[in-house]
């Protein structure tokens, strides 16, 4: 499992948006987004980090480096 911090989430709608965006990426599985921890956890089966960053950016959020 990989956990990434996500900046900008403030409500359950945000969580749902991030969850959906990550679930749509082929190669990610077991996606869980946590508002309180401001994080997303998932199994990565070979997806490039830039692909994940871009999916999150397209919906208005950022990954913390």
C-alpha positions as CSV (number, residue, x, y, z in Angstrom):
1,X,0.0,0.0,0.0
2,X,1.1,3.5,-0.8
3,X,-0.1,6.6,1.0
4,X,0.1,10.1,-0.4
5,X,-0.8,13.3,1.2
6,X,-3.4,15.4,-0.6
7,X,-3.7,19.2,-0.2
8,X,-7.0,21.0,-0.4
9,X,-9.6,18.5,0.6
10,X,-12.2,20.0,3.0
11,X,-15.4,17.9,2.8
12,X,-16.8,14.5,1.9
13,X,-17.5,15.8,-1.7
14,X,-13.7,16.4,-2.0
15,X,-13.0,12.9,-0.8
16,X,-15.5,11.4,-3.3
17,X,-13.9,13.4,-6.2
18,X,-10.4,12.2,-5.3
19,X,-11.6,8.6,-4.8
20,X,-13.3,8.6,-8.2
21,X,-10.3,10.1,-10.0
22,X,-7.9,7.6,-8.5
23,X,-10.2,4.6,-9.1
24,X,-10.4,5.6,-12.8
25,X,-6.6,5.1,-13.2
26,X,-5.9,1.6,-14.6
27,X,-3.3,0.0,-12.3
28,X,-4.5,1.4,-9.0
29,X,-6.6,-0.7,-6.7
30,X,-7.9,-0.7,-3.1
31,X,-8.2,3.1,-3.2
32,X,-9.1,4.7,0.2
33,X,-9.3,8.4,0.7
34,X,-9.3,9.9,4.3
35,X,-10.4,13.4,4.9
36,X,-9.0,13.7,8.4
37,X,-5.6,12.4,7.4
38,X,-5.7,14.4,4.1
39,X,-4.4,11.3,2.4
40,X,-5.1,8.6,-0.2
41,X,-4.0,5.0,0.2
42,X,-3.9,2.5,-2.6
43,X,-2.1,-0.4,-4.2
44,X,0.0,0.7,-7.2
45,X,0.5,-1.8,-9.9
46,X,3.0,0.1,-12.0
47,X,1.4,3.5,-12.5
48,X,3.8,6.4,-12.9
49,X,3.6,9.0,-10.1
50,X,3.1,11.8,-12.7
51,X,-0.1,10.1,-13.9
52,X,-1.4,10.1,-10.4
53,X,-0.4,13.7,-9.8
54,X,-2.1,14.8,-13.0
55,X,-5.3,13.0,-12.2
56,X,-5.4,14.8,-8.8
57,X,-4.5,18.2,-10.3
58,X,-7.2,17.9,-12.9
59,X,-9.9,17.9,-10.2
60,X,-8.3,20.8,-8.3
61,X,-6.1,19.2,-5.6
62,X,-2.4,18.8,-5.2
63,X,-0.2,16.0,-3.8
64,X,2.2,17.0,-1.1
65,X,5.8,16.2,-2.0
